[in-house]
Amino acid sequence: MEDFEVAEKQFLYENTYITSPEGYGEGQKFQGGYVTKEVKNIITERMQGVSYDPARASQLGKELSDKIKETVKSMGYPRYKLVVQVTVGEKAGQCMRLASRCLWDTASDCCASAYCENESLFCVAMVYGLYYE
Amino acid sequence: MDDLQTSEEAAFVAEDVNNIIKESIDSVLLNATYNHNKVGQWTSMVVEQSMKRLTALNKPFKYVVTCVIMQKNGAGLHTASSCFWDNATDGSRTVRWENKTMYCIATVFGLAI
């Protein structure tokens, strides 16, 4: 009996020559407004009735950032890399300042941010969508 | 077509970035006492100086730099981040810095083009 191997079919992809997100169709560009709304809903909902607990707060931050990442992924921006950063802190009368700068292509990249607070804690979430060329 | 970059140049080097952020924070905040009026200026300066040094590395990267400055009050602060990217080429670095009156947390995310 002869033993012969079937070679795996090699797929050669042609260039699409599409350089910007709009080339893939309408609504493919990262829409800051919609994302901000979704993020705000997520953090407000999650923070209902939660009080600051040092043992649980880091877990809360991680859960929120994962949830936000999955939600934004499902919003349908296939060629975008996402960075989600969530900051959770206790309210104790201190002052805090948060700043960010980005080096990106202003035509295709965007960011969204949302803030929420209750009696004992505050939460800031920032989402950056960067187009992968 | 020849590869224009070696894989070394196109990867995120955490060590260099660590030094860059630390030097930027030191240049702005060393020996400073928390001052509510100046903190806005400080955060901008830290972030802008880090950005300038990162671009001087001349790598094919998009950068996101964030900086949090908080007064020392006994309150707790937690930062978490979640990223959807290519593990082989992209990376991030967080630097925690403090002095007697304030904390500073600076994070750099580098994403390959």
gemmi code that builds the backbone of each chain (N, CA, C; Angstrom):
import gemmi

chains = {
    "A": [
        ("MET", (0.844, -1.181, 0.000), (0.000, 0.000, 0.000), (0.885, 1.239, 0.000)),
        ("GLU", (0.631, 2.119, -0.910), (1.469, 3.321, -0.963), (1.022, 4.327, 0.081)),
        ("ASP", (2.011, 4.975, 0.628), (1.737, 6.007, 1.639), (1.982, 7.361, 1.019)),
        ("PHE", (0.980, 8.132, 0.786), (1.290, 9.455, 0.254), (0.644, 10.565, 1.091)),
        ("GLU", (1.421, 11.638, 1.208), (0.980, 12.784, 2.017), (0.329, 13.810, 1.122)),
        ("VAL", (-0.711, 14.375, 1.616), (-1.350, 15.466, 0.865), (-0.760, 16.766, 1.386)),
        ("ALA", (-0.186, 17.550, 0.495), (0.400, 18.821, 0.935), (-0.711, 19.784, 1.343)),
        ("GLU", (-0.441, 20.553, 2.411), (-1.451, 21.521, 2.868), (-1.583, 22.637, 1.866)),
        ("LYS", (-2.789, 23.054, 1.610), (-3.004, 24.100, 0.626), (-2.503, 25.422, 1.192)),
        ("GLN", (-1.620, 26.070, 0.476), (-1.087, 27.349, 0.916), (-1.956, 28.459, 0.374)),
        ("PHE", (-2.418, 29.321, 1.242), (-3.234, 30.445, 0.794), (-2.371, 31.681, 0.668)),
        ("LEU", (-2.404, 32.293, -0.483), (-1.641, 33.518, -0.684), (-2.624, 34.666, -0.724)),
        ("TYR", (-2.497, 35.588, 0.227), (-3.444, 36.699, 0.292), (-2.946, 37.856, -0.540)),
        ("GLU", (-3.845, 38.412, -1.300), (-3.469, 39.564, -2.112), (-3.598, 40.827, -1.279)),
        ("ASN", (-2.917, 41.874, -1.720), (-3.035, 43.153, -1.016), (-4.435, 43.704, -1.179)),
        ("THR", (-4.962, 44.290, -0.123), (-6.292, 44.907, -0.251), (-6.166, 46.353, -0.704)),
        ("TYR", (-4.993, 46.946, -0.486), (-4.746, 48.358, -0.774), (-5.669, 49.281, -0.001)),
        ("ILE", (-6.243, 48.789, 1.075), (-7.102, 49.654, 1.894), (-6.239, 50.171, 3.041)),
        ("THR", (-6.137, 51.486, 3.163), (-5.227, 52.022, 4.170), (-5.940, 52.603, 5.384)),
        ("SER", (-7.233, 52.882, 5.259), (-7.915, 53.509, 6.396), (-9.147, 52.704, 6.761)),
        ("PRO", (-9.636, 52.869, 7.999), (-10.799, 52.065, 8.412), (-12.026, 52.277, 7.541)),
        ("GLU", (-12.175, 53.505, 6.984), (-13.362, 53.761, 6.162), (-13.379, 52.906, 4.911)),
        ("GLY", (-12.206, 52.472, 4.487), (-12.128, 51.641, 3.279), (-12.857, 50.323, 3.426)),
        ("TYR", (-13.047, 49.881, 4.665), (-13.733, 48.618, 4.890), (-15.237, 48.779, 4.977)),
        ("GLY", (-15.685, 50.010, 4.948), (-17.142, 50.199, 4.980), (-17.536, 51.250, 5.994)),
        ("GLU", (-18.822, 51.553, 6.002), (-19.343, 52.553, 6.921), (-19.260, 52.060, 8.352)),
        ("GLY", (-18.979, 52.983, 9.248), (-19.047, 52.624, 10.666), (-17.922, 51.733, 11.143)),
        ("GLN", (-16.860, 51.633, 10.363), (-15.737, 50.812, 10.796), (-14.740, 51.611, 11.608)),
        ("LYS", (-14.932, 52.918, 11.676), (-14.018, 53.725, 12.474), (-14.494, 53.708, 13.923)),
        ("PHE", (-13.553, 53.684, 14.827), (-13.850, 53.643, 16.262), (-14.674, 54.864, 16.665)),
        ("GLN", (-15.902, 54.652, 17.126), (-16.794, 55.773, 17.427), (-16.759, 56.060, 18.917)),
        ("GLY", (-16.084, 57.146, 19.267), (-15.887, 57.473, 20.676), (-17.172, 57.646, 21.445)),
        ("GLY", (-18.180, 58.277, 20.796), (-19.438, 58.579, 21.486), (-20.164, 57.329, 21.950)),
        ("TYR", (-20.340, 56.368, 21.061), (-21.058, 55.137, 21.424), (-20.326, 54.369, 22.494)),
        ("VAL", (-19.004, 54.307, 22.336), (-18.203, 53.540, 23.300), (-18.288, 54.181, 24.681)),
        ("THR", (-18.235, 55.530, 24.723), (-18.330, 56.225, 26.019), (-19.629, 55.864, 26.720)),
        ("LYS", (-20.727, 55.862, 25.944), (-22.030, 55.542, 26.543), (-22.037, 54.132, 27.133)),
        ("GLU", (-21.544, 53.175, 26.357), (-21.518, 51.788, 26.834), (-20.675, 51.650, 28.085)),
        ("VAL", (-19.501, 52.278, 28.071), (-18.584, 52.168, 29.217), (-19.228, 52.776, 30.452)),
        ("LYS", (-19.878, 53.917, 30.266), (-20.532, 54.587, 31.400), (-21.614, 53.681, 31.990)),
        ("ASN", (-22.385, 53.025, 31.126), (-23.418, 52.118, 31.630), (-22.810, 50.979, 32.423)),
        ("ILE", (-21.718, 50.417, 31.897), (-21.102, 49.278, 32.568), (-20.622, 49.670, 33.956)),
        ("ILE", (-19.892, 50.780, 34.061), (-19.325, 51.101, 35.369), (-20.397, 51.552, 36.353)),
        ("THR", (-21.415, 52.290, 35.858), (-22.472, 52.722, 36.775), (-23.207, 51.518, 37.340)),
        ("GLU", (-23.518, 50.579, 36.458), (-24.248, 49.386, 36.885), (-23.434, 48.590, 37.899)),
        ("ARG", (-22.152, 48.430, 37.630), (-21.322, 47.584, 38.480), (-21.088, 48.212, 39.841)),
        ("MET", (-21.109, 49.570, 39.876), (-20.780, 50.240, 41.123), (-21.985, 50.504, 42.016)),
        ("GLN", (-23.163, 50.050, 41.587), (-24.357, 50.245, 42.407), (-24.163, 49.599, 43.757)),
        ("GLY", (-24.269, 50.384, 44.812), (-24.237, 49.822, 46.159), (-22.928, 49.181, 46.583)),
        ("VAL", (-21.836, 49.493, 45.902), (-20.551, 48.900, 46.288), (-19.803, 49.895, 47.167)),
        ("SER", (-19.221, 49.413, 48.259), (-18.421, 50.335, 49.071), (-16.965, 49.886, 49.013)),
        ("TYR", (-16.072, 50.805, 49.296), (-14.644, 50.516, 49.136), (-14.190, 49.464, 50.153)),
        ("ASP", (-13.550, 48.429, 49.611), (-13.006, 47.382, 50.474), (-11.616, 47.078, 49.921)),
        ("PRO", (-10.547, 47.329, 50.671), (-9.197, 47.185, 50.099), (-8.912, 45.809, 49.520)),
        ("ALA", (-9.549, 44.790, 50.099), (-9.287, 43.445, 49.599), (-9.974, 43.194, 48.270)),
        ("ARG", (-11.130, 43.820, 48.068), (-11.920, 43.523, 46.874), (-11.716, 44.530, 45.746)),
        ("ALA", (-11.185, 45.715, 46.073), (-11.132, 46.771, 45.055), (-10.278, 46.406, 43.856)),
        ("SER", (-9.170, 45.719, 44.060), (-8.334, 45.375, 42.905), (-9.053, 44.366, 42.024)),
        ("GLN", (-9.816, 43.482, 42.655), (-10.613, 42.503, 41.897), (-11.667, 43.234, 41.076)),
        ("LEU", (-12.277, 44.239, 41.696), (-13.298, 45.041, 40.999), (-12.710, 45.706, 39.769)),
        ("GLY", (-11.508, 46.284, 39.934), (-10.851, 46.942, 38.806), (-10.594, 45.975, 37.663)),
        ("LYS", (-10.091, 44.781, 38.003), (-9.783, 43.792, 36.955), (-11.047, 43.335, 36.256)),
        ("GLU", (-12.103, 43.093, 37.038), (-13.368, 42.634, 36.441), (-13.904, 43.671, 35.481)),
        ("LEU", (-13.870, 44.940, 35.936), (-14.389, 46.023, 35.109), (-13.598, 46.142, 33.815)),
        ("SER", (-12.280, 46.081, 33.904), (-11.491, 46.265, 32.677), (-11.725, 45.115, 31.712)),
        ("ASP", (-11.867, 43.883, 32.227), (-12.156, 42.761, 31.328), (-13.528, 42.895, 30.704)),
        ("LYS", (-14.503, 43.286, 31.512), (-15.863, 43.406, 30.990), (-15.932, 44.485, 29.911)),
        ("ILE", (-15.283, 45.619, 30.181), (-15.296, 46.708, 29.200), (-14.603, 46.255, 27.912)),
        ("LYS", (-13.488, 45.563, 28.042), (-12.773, 45.098, 26.843), (-13.648, 44.181, 26.014)),
        ("GLU", (-14.336, 43.216, 26.672), (-15.185, 42.280, 25.922), (-16.344, 43.005, 25.253)),
        ("THR", (-16.913, 43.996, 25.965), (-18.040, 44.735, 25.388), (-17.597, 45.523, 24.161)),
        ("VAL", (-16.468, 46.203, 24.270), (-16.023, 47.008, 23.128), (-15.632, 46.093, 21.963)),
        ("LYS", (-15.075, 44.923, 22.264), (-14.747, 43.969, 21.192), (-15.992, 43.551, 20.445)),
        ("SER", (-17.087, 43.363, 21.205), (-18.311, 42.905, 20.551), (-19.012, 44.022, 19.803)),
        ("MET", (-18.552, 45.284, 19.982), (-19.190, 46.379, 19.260), (-18.793, 46.418, 17.795)),
        ("GLY", (-17.840, 45.592, 17.410), (-17.586, 45.422, 15.979), (-16.594, 46.387, 15.367)),
        ("TYR", (-15.386, 46.459, 15.911), (-14.322, 47.217, 15.253), (-13.183, 46.237, 15.021)),
        ("PRO", (-13.251, 45.455, 13.969), (-12.336, 44.330, 13.821), (-10.871, 44.683, 13.667)),
        ("ARG", (-10.538, 45.818, 13.077), (-9.120, 46.073, 12.874), (-8.517, 46.961, 13.958)),
        ("TYR", (-9.170, 47.032, 15.103), (-8.680, 47.912, 16.160), (-8.063, 47.149, 17.311)),
        ("LYS", (-6.896, 47.646, 17.753), (-6.296, 47.129, 18.982), (-6.869, 47.976, 20.106)),
        ("LEU", (-7.179, 47.335, 21.235), (-7.814, 48.066, 22.326), (-6.927, 48.103, 23.563)),
        ("VAL", (-6.952, 49.247, 24.249), (-6.294, 49.348, 25.551), (-7.337, 49.907, 26.495)),
        ("VAL", (-7.628, 49.181, 27.580), (-8.633, 49.632, 28.546), (-7.913, 49.822, 29.866)),
        ("GLN", (-8.077, 50.987, 30.481), (-7.451, 51.198, 31.780), (-8.512, 51.669, 32.764)),
        ("VAL", (-8.596, 50.995, 33.917), (-9.602, 51.332, 34.925), (-8.873, 51.715, 36.204)),
        ("THR", (-9.252, 52.845, 36.806), (-8.648, 53.271, 38.074), (-9.763, 53.352, 39.100)),
        ("VAL", (-9.585, 52.641, 40.215), (-10.593, 52.628, 41.276), (-9.917, 53.141, 42.531)),
        ("GLY", (-10.556, 54.086, 43.229), (-9.918, 54.605, 44.436), (-10.920, 54.908, 45.517)),
        ("GLU", (-10.418, 55.034, 46.728), (-11.254, 55.337, 47.883), (-11.402, 56.846, 48.009)),
        ("LYS", (-12.571, 57.298, 48.389), (-12.766, 58.740, 48.562), (-12.433, 59.099, 49.999)),
        ("ALA", (-11.386, 59.870, 50.198), (-10.998, 60.235, 51.563), (-10.605, 61.689, 51.628)),
        ("GLY", (-11.160, 62.495, 50.764), (-10.851, 63.916, 50.793), (-9.539, 64.278, 50.141)),
        ("GLN", (-8.903, 63.314, 49.475), (-7.643, 63.662, 48.820), (-7.935, 64.165, 47.426)),
        ("CYS", (-6.938, 64.800, 46.837), (-7.079, 65.316, 45.494), (-6.276, 64.438, 44.548)),
        ("MET", (-6.787, 64.270, 43.324), (-6.102, 63.391, 42.395), (-6.209, 63.959, 41.003)),
        ("ARG", (-5.202, 63.734, 40.180), (-5.241, 64.221, 38.817), (-4.798, 63.099, 37.897)),
        ("LEU", (-5.537, 62.902, 36.812), (-5.222, 61.829, 35.886), (-5.059, 62.450, 34.506)),
        ("ALA", (-3.931, 62.209, 33.831), (-3.724, 62.801, 32.506), (-3.234, 61.726, 31.567)),
        ("SER", (-3.545, 61.881, 30.285), (-2.988, 60.936, 29.321), (-2.735, 61.620, 28.002)),
        ("ARG", (-1.742, 61.143, 27.308), (-1.422, 61.648, 25.973), (-1.199, 60.456, 25.070)),
        ("CYS", (-1.501, 60.625, 23.782), (-1.316, 59.511, 22.875), (-0.597, 59.951, 21.617)),
        ("LEU", (0.234, 59.058, 21.123), (0.897, 59.299, 19.850), (0.229, 58.348, 18.875)),
        ("TRP", (-0.636, 58.895, 18.017), (-1.402, 58.016, 17.128), (-1.787, 58.760, 15.867)),
        ("ASP", (-2.543, 58.102, 15.040), (-3.004, 58.701, 13.802), (-4.387, 59.284, 14.086)),
        ("THR", (-4.505, 60.605, 14.083), (-5.775, 61.223, 14.490), (-6.924, 60.871, 13.560)),
        ("ALA", (-6.610, 60.498, 12.319), (-7.694, 60.184, 11.395), (-8.383, 58.867, 11.745)),
        ("SER", (-7.642, 57.907, 12.307), (-8.261, 56.595, 12.503), (-8.410, 56.178, 13.969)),
        ("ASP", (-7.677, 56.816, 14.891), (-7.699, 56.350, 16.274), (-8.526, 57.270, 17.151)),
        ("CYS", (-9.015, 56.721, 18.270), (-9.893, 57.502, 19.133), (-9.860, 56.956, 20.547)),
        ("CYS", (-10.362, 57.756, 21.486), (-10.438, 57.245, 22.846), (-11.806, 57.569, 23.416)),
        ("ALA", (-12.152, 56.863, 24.502), (-13.417, 57.095, 25.182), (-13.141, 56.999, 26.673)),
        ("SER", (-13.791, 57.840, 27.468), (-13.565, 57.709, 28.907), (-14.851, 57.983, 29.655)),
        ("ALA", (-14.959, 57.400, 30.856), (-16.149, 57.588, 31.663), (-15.756, 57.602, 33.129)),
        ("TYR", (-16.578, 58.293, 33.925), (-16.275, 58.461, 35.340), (-17.534, 58.191, 36.143)),
        ("CYS", (-17.349, 57.562, 37.309), (-18.505, 57.283, 38.148), (-18.057, 57.352, 39.596)),
        ("GLU", (-18.932, 57.823, 40.493), (-18.559, 57.812, 41.905), (-19.779, 57.520, 42.759)),
        ("ASN", (-19.512, 57.012, 43.981), (-20.591, 56.911, 44.954), (-20.025, 57.436, 46.280)),
        ("GLU", (-20.631, 57.079, 47.413), (-20.196, 57.715, 48.673), (-18.777, 57.363, 49.071)),
        ("SER", (-18.336, 56.151, 48.766), (-17.032, 55.763, 49.292), (-15.971, 55.507, 48.245)),
        ("LEU", (-16.364, 55.400, 46.983), (-15.321, 55.178, 45.991), (-15.638, 55.844, 44.661)),
        ("PHE", (-14.591, 55.981, 43.844), (-14.755, 56.556, 42.514), (-14.095, 55.617, 41.523)),
        ("CYS", (-14.490, 55.767, 40.257), (-13.948, 54.878, 39.241), (-13.797, 55.663, 37.936)),
        ("VAL", (-12.632, 55.560, 37.319), (-12.386, 56.207, 36.026), (-12.005, 55.120, 35.041)),
        ("ALA", (-12.678, 55.094, 33.892), (-12.341, 54.080, 32.888), (-11.965, 54.784, 31.596)),
        ("MET", (-10.877, 54.327, 30.966), (-10.457, 54.922, 29.694), (-10.258, 53.814, 28.681)),
        ("VAL", (-10.768, 54.014, 27.488), (-10.613, 53.020, 26.426), (-9.936, 53.713, 25.252)),
        ("TYR", (-8.886, 53.119, 24.723), (-8.197, 53.672, 23.546), (-8.335, 52.665, 22.419)),
        ("GLY", (-8.748, 53.139, 21.245), (-8.859, 52.247, 20.094), (-7.814, 52.672, 19.071)),
        ("LEU", (-6.885, 51.769, 18.756), (-5.801, 52.092, 17.837), (-5.882, 51.198, 16.620)),
        ("TYR", (-5.942, 51.834, 15.448), (-6.107, 51.092, 14.211), (-4.851, 50.308, 13.870)),
        ("TYR", (-5.017, 49.055, 13.504), (-3.869, 48.236, 13.137), (-3.729, 48.246, 11.625)),
        ("GLU", (-2.692, 48.930, 11.133), (-2.553, 49.089, 9.679), (-2.142, 47.801, 9.001)),
    ],
    "B": [
        ("MET", (10.181, 40.966, -0.898), (10.484, 42.263, -0.287), (11.305, 42.009, 0.966)),
        ("ASP", (12.380, 42.763, 1.145), (13.212, 42.556, 2.341), (12.501, 43.045, 3.575)),
        ("ASP", (12.837, 42.456, 4.686), (12.292, 42.933, 5.964), (13.003, 44.209, 6.338)),
        ("LEU", (12.223, 45.275, 6.534), (12.872, 46.552, 6.799), (13.349, 46.671, 8.234)),
        ("GLN", (12.739, 45.910, 9.125), (13.205, 45.982, 10.502), (13.539, 44.595, 11.002)),
        ("THR", (14.501, 44.523, 11.888), (14.747, 43.231, 12.552), (13.677, 43.073, 13.626)),
        ("SER", (13.501, 41.859, 14.061), (12.451, 41.640, 15.058), (12.814, 42.347, 16.367)),
        ("GLU", (14.110, 42.580, 16.587), (14.540, 43.271, 17.809), (14.039, 44.698, 17.831)),
        ("GLU", (14.181, 45.378, 16.703), (13.782, 46.784, 16.652), (12.280, 46.915, 16.751)),
        ("ALA", (11.558, 45.930, 16.266), (10.114, 46.070, 16.201), (9.425, 45.568, 17.457)),
        ("ALA", (10.179, 45.160, 18.501), (9.525, 44.686, 19.719), (9.571, 45.773, 20.780)),
        ("PHE", (8.663, 45.682, 21.717), (8.566, 46.671, 22.789), (9.609, 46.338, 23.845)),
        ("VAL", (10.569, 47.237, 24.058), (11.636, 46.958, 25.030), (11.272, 47.605, 26.357)),
        ("ALA", (10.871, 46.792, 27.318), (10.351, 47.331, 28.572), (11.411, 48.068, 29.385)),
        ("GLU", (12.648, 47.620, 29.326), (13.710, 48.241, 30.131), (13.945, 49.695, 29.775)),
        ("ASP", (14.070, 49.957, 28.471), (14.300, 51.349, 28.039), (13.147, 52.226, 28.468)),
        ("VAL", (11.946, 51.713, 28.270), (10.742, 52.484, 28.582), (10.678, 52.775, 30.074)),
        ("ASN", (11.048, 51.783, 30.888), (11.069, 51.956, 32.339), (11.945, 53.129, 32.726)),
        ("ASN", (13.153, 53.169, 32.160), (14.084, 54.258, 32.476), (13.548, 55.605, 32.022)),
        ("ILE", (12.962, 55.612, 30.848), (12.422, 56.869, 30.316), (11.368, 57.437, 31.251)),
        ("ILE", (10.432, 56.591, 31.686), (9.353, 57.088, 32.539), (9.927, 57.568, 33.858)),
        ("LYS", (10.828, 56.753, 34.441), (11.384, 57.120, 35.742), (12.108, 58.462, 35.667)),
        ("GLU", (12.887, 58.651, 34.613), (13.607, 59.931, 34.480), (12.643, 61.092, 34.300)),
        ("SER", (11.580, 60.879, 33.522), (10.612, 61.966, 33.317), (9.956, 62.367, 34.628)),
        ("ILE", (9.548, 61.363, 35.424), (8.900, 61.693, 36.698), (9.890, 62.391, 37.620)),
        ("ASP", (11.119, 61.872, 37.704), (12.124, 62.489, 38.574), (12.371, 63.934, 38.191)),
        ("SER", (12.435, 64.205, 36.904), (12.751, 65.574, 36.496), (11.643, 66.546, 36.875)),
        ("VAL", (10.406, 66.055, 36.978), (9.305, 66.968, 37.303), (9.018, 66.996, 38.802)),
        ("LEU", (9.023, 65.827, 39.440), (8.501, 65.754, 40.800), (9.530, 65.620, 41.912)),
        ("LEU", (10.803, 65.470, 41.558), (11.795, 65.278, 42.621), (11.771, 66.474, 43.554)),
        ("ASN", (11.732, 66.242, 44.861), (11.719, 67.315, 45.860), (10.482, 68.202, 45.828)),
        ("ALA", (9.441, 67.813, 45.127), (8.247, 68.655, 45.098), (7.292, 68.238, 46.205)),
        ("THR", (6.544, 69.228, 46.733), (5.512, 68.931, 47.732), (4.178, 69.070, 47.036)),
        ("TYR", (3.199, 68.263, 47.438), (1.915, 68.299, 46.758), (1.323, 69.719, 46.793)),
        ("ASN", (0.957, 70.194, 45.620), (0.403, 71.542, 45.513), (-0.766, 71.465, 44.537)),
        ("HIS", (-1.963, 71.730, 45.044), (-3.172, 71.556, 44.249), (-3.158, 72.374, 42.961)),
        ("ASN", (-2.550, 73.564, 43.033), (-2.548, 74.417, 41.842), (-1.593, 73.926, 40.771)),
        ("LYS", (-0.552, 73.216, 41.218), (0.459, 72.837, 40.219), (0.251, 71.438, 39.667)),
        ("VAL", (-0.626, 70.657, 40.278), (-0.670, 69.233, 39.920), (-1.081, 69.007, 38.469)),
        ("GLY", (-1.959, 69.915, 37.956), (-2.350, 69.767, 36.546), (-1.166, 69.930, 35.623)),
        ("GLN", (-0.375, 70.941, 35.958), (0.829, 71.206, 35.160), (1.799, 70.029, 35.251)),
        ("TRP", (1.953, 69.450, 36.449), (2.878, 68.347, 36.633), (2.485, 67.131, 35.821)),
        ("THR", (1.196, 66.776, 35.876), (0.791, 65.583, 35.119), (1.072, 65.799, 33.635)),
        ("SER", (0.734, 67.001, 33.143), (0.985, 67.256, 31.716), (2.470, 67.170, 31.405)),
        ("MET", (3.297, 67.719, 32.287), (4.736, 67.728, 32.016), (5.306, 66.311, 32.013)),
        ("VAL", (4.888, 65.504, 32.988), (5.399, 64.129, 33.043), (5.049, 63.395, 31.753)),
        ("VAL", (3.785, 63.531, 31.359), (3.319, 62.799, 30.193), (3.995, 63.310, 28.922)),
        ("GLU", (4.121, 64.628, 28.805), (4.731, 65.160, 27.592), (6.217, 64.836, 27.497)),
        ("GLN", (6.908, 64.880, 28.616), (8.331, 64.542, 28.565), (8.546, 63.078, 28.231)),
        ("SER", (7.721, 62.208, 28.811), (7.829, 60.778, 28.484), (7.591, 60.577, 27.005)),
        ("MET", (6.581, 61.251, 26.471), (6.222, 61.095, 25.072), (7.359, 61.548, 24.168)),
        ("LYS", (7.986, 62.669, 24.524), (9.091, 63.180, 23.694), (10.220, 62.161, 23.651)),
        ("ARG", (10.549, 61.582, 24.816), (11.659, 60.625, 24.859), (11.301, 59.341, 24.144)),
        ("LEU", (10.044, 58.956, 24.228), (9.631, 57.724, 23.547), (9.715, 57.893, 22.038)),
        ("THR", (9.308, 59.061, 21.552), (9.379, 59.262, 20.100), (10.824, 59.330, 19.645)),
        ("ALA", (11.728, 59.784, 20.525), (13.145, 59.835, 20.154), (13.739, 58.450, 19.951)),
        ("LEU", (13.081, 57.415, 20.451), (13.557, 56.042, 20.229), (13.392, 55.630, 18.772)),
        ("ASN", (12.551, 56.344, 18.067), (12.348, 56.122, 16.625), (11.876, 54.725, 16.261)),
        ("LYS", (10.910, 54.226, 17.017), (10.411, 52.884, 16.711), (9.044, 52.983, 16.046)),
        ("PRO", (8.668, 51.978, 15.275), (7.368, 52.026, 14.588), (6.235, 51.668, 15.549)),
        ("PHE", (6.024, 52.535, 16.556), (5.025, 52.257, 17.586), (4.052, 53.399, 17.764)),
        ("LYS", (2.826, 53.049, 18.153), (1.887, 54.060, 18.640), (1.962, 53.962, 20.165)),
        ("TYR", (1.966, 55.095, 20.854), (2.093, 55.079, 22.312), (0.878, 55.692, 22.983)),
        ("VAL", (0.535, 55.142, 24.148), (-0.474, 55.763, 25.004), (0.191, 55.901, 26.363)),
        ("VAL", (0.279, 57.129, 26.876), (0.935, 57.359, 28.169), (-0.104, 57.933, 29.127)),
        ("THR", (-0.253, 57.340, 30.322), (-1.172, 57.922, 31.300), (-0.411, 58.155, 32.595)),
        ("CYS", (-0.842, 59.177, 33.332), (-0.164, 59.490, 34.582), (-1.213, 59.874, 35.619)),
        ("VAL", (-1.113, 59.287, 36.819), (-2.019, 59.630, 37.910), (-1.173, 60.189, 39.033)),
        ("ILE", (-1.527, 61.376, 39.523), (-0.820, 61.908, 40.698), (-1.863, 62.055, 41.799)),
        ("MET", (-1.586, 61.460, 42.949), (-2.554, 61.506, 44.034), (-1.887, 61.928, 45.329)),
        ("GLN", (-2.597, 62.751, 46.065), (-2.095, 63.236, 47.344), (-2.081, 62.098, 48.361)),
        ("LYS", (-1.105, 62.081, 49.239), (-1.018, 61.000, 50.242), (-1.952, 61.329, 51.383)),
        ("ASN", (-2.944, 60.454, 51.523), (-3.969, 60.732, 52.507), (-4.399, 59.484, 53.245)),
        ("GLY", (-3.746, 58.389, 52.958), (-4.177, 57.132, 53.552), (-5.230, 56.430, 52.740)),
        ("ALA", (-5.695, 57.049, 51.652), (-6.721, 56.411, 50.831), (-6.089, 55.389, 49.901)),
        ("GLY", (-6.861, 54.415, 49.492), (-6.352, 53.369, 48.615), (-6.603, 53.697, 47.160)),
        ("LEU", (-5.749, 53.199, 46.283), (-5.910, 53.419, 44.845), (-5.530, 52.149, 44.110)),
        ("HIS", (-6.365, 51.739, 43.144), (-6.074, 50.544, 42.363), (-6.193, 50.880, 40.893)),
        ("THR", (-5.255, 50.375, 40.091), (-5.331, 50.587, 38.649), (-5.294, 49.228, 37.984)),
        ("ALA", (-6.188, 49.019, 37.007), (-6.180, 47.750, 36.285), (-6.242, 48.069, 34.806)),
        ("SER", (-5.622, 47.219, 33.982), (-5.769, 47.461, 32.547), (-5.891, 46.147, 31.817)),
        ("SER", (-6.613, 46.219, 30.712), (-6.899, 45.026, 29.942), (-6.659, 45.405, 28.487)),
        ("CYS", (-5.912, 44.615, 27.747), (-5.559, 45.022, 26.385), (-5.815, 43.922, 25.376)),
        ("PHE", (-6.229, 44.361, 24.198), (-6.494, 43.434, 23.100), (-5.466, 43.780, 22.032)),
        ("TRP", (-4.385, 42.994, 21.956), (-3.294, 43.357, 21.058), (-2.512, 42.127, 20.648)),
        ("ASP", (-1.381, 42.337, 20.010), (-0.535, 41.241, 19.571), (0.587, 41.082, 20.602)),
        ("ASN", (0.573, 39.986, 21.324), (1.543, 39.775, 22.402), (2.995, 39.790, 21.964)),
        ("ALA", (3.234, 39.415, 20.718), (4.628, 39.320, 20.259), (5.272, 40.689, 20.095)),
        ("THR", (4.487, 41.670, 19.689), (5.098, 42.970, 19.360), (4.727, 44.088, 20.315)),
        ("ASP", (3.600, 43.937, 21.055), (3.124, 45.051, 21.876), (3.427, 44.809, 23.339)),
        ("GLY", (3.453, 45.898, 24.110), (3.714, 45.726, 25.538), (3.370, 46.975, 26.312)),
        ("SER", (3.442, 46.855, 27.653), (3.171, 48.022, 28.483), (4.125, 48.007, 29.665)),
        ("ARG", (4.242, 49.167, 30.306), (5.084, 49.273, 31.482), (4.459, 50.267, 32.439)),
        ("THR", (4.405, 49.901, 33.728), (3.865, 50.816, 34.740), (4.954, 51.118, 35.742)),
        ("VAL", (5.073, 52.387, 36.109), (6.076, 52.780, 37.101), (5.358, 53.444, 38.266)),
        ("ARG", (5.619, 52.976, 39.480), (5.039, 53.589, 40.680), (6.133, 54.401, 41.368)),
        ("TRP", (5.804, 55.615, 41.681), (6.786, 56.520, 42.283), (6.112, 57.203, 43.446)),
        ("GLU", (6.845, 57.478, 44.521), (6.232, 58.231, 45.613), (7.266, 59.070, 46.320)),
        ("ASN", (6.757, 60.119, 46.992), (7.616, 60.842, 47.922), (6.790, 61.053, 49.194)),
        ("LYS", (7.144, 62.009, 50.041), (6.459, 62.110, 51.340), (5.019, 62.574, 51.213)),
        ("THR", (4.700, 63.322, 50.135), (3.358, 63.916, 50.058), (2.483, 63.392, 48.943)),
        ("MET", (3.020, 62.671, 47.996), (2.173, 62.200, 46.907), (2.671, 60.912, 46.248)),
        ("TYR", (1.725, 60.280, 45.536), (2.032, 59.099, 44.736), (1.907, 59.466, 43.271)),
        ("CYS", (2.721, 58.830, 42.439), (2.582, 59.024, 40.989), (2.659, 57.666, 40.320)),
        ("ILE", (1.655, 57.360, 39.496), (1.667, 56.090, 38.758), (1.628, 56.440, 37.289)),
        ("ALA", (2.650, 56.031, 36.534), (2.683, 56.341, 35.096), (2.712, 55.032, 34.331)),
        ("THR", (1.894, 54.964, 33.292), (1.809, 53.738, 32.477), (2.043, 54.096, 31.023)),
        ("VAL", (2.828, 53.273, 30.340), (3.028, 53.458, 28.900), (2.577, 52.188, 28.204)),
        ("PHE", (1.739, 52.324, 27.186), (1.354, 51.184, 26.353), (1.971, 51.428, 24.981)),
        ("GLY", (2.683, 50.443, 24.443), (3.278, 50.609, 23.114), (2.684, 49.572, 22.180)),
        ("LEU", (2.111, 50.039, 21.073), (1.476, 49.107, 20.136), (2.124, 49.247, 18.770)),
        ("ALA", (2.563, 48.145, 18.221), (3.266, 48.182, 16.941), (2.307, 48.510, 15.804)),
        ("ILE", (2.831, 49.258, 14.859), (1.998, 49.621, 13.704), (1.900, 48.420, 12.787)),
    ],
}
model = gemmi.Model(1)
for chain_id, residues in chains.items():
    chain = gemmi.Chain(chain_id)
    for i, (resn, *xyz) in enumerate(residues, 1):
        res = gemmi.Residue()
        res.name, res.seqid = resn, gemmi.SeqId(i, " ")
        for name, pos in zip(("N", "CA", "C"), xyz):
            atom = gemmi.Atom()
            atom.name, atom.element = name, gemmi.Element(name[0])
            atom.pos, atom.b_iso = gemmi.Position(*pos), 0.0
            res.add_atom(atom)
        chain.add_residue(res)
    model.add_chain(chain)
structure = gemmi.Structure()
structure.add_model(model)
structure.setup_entities()
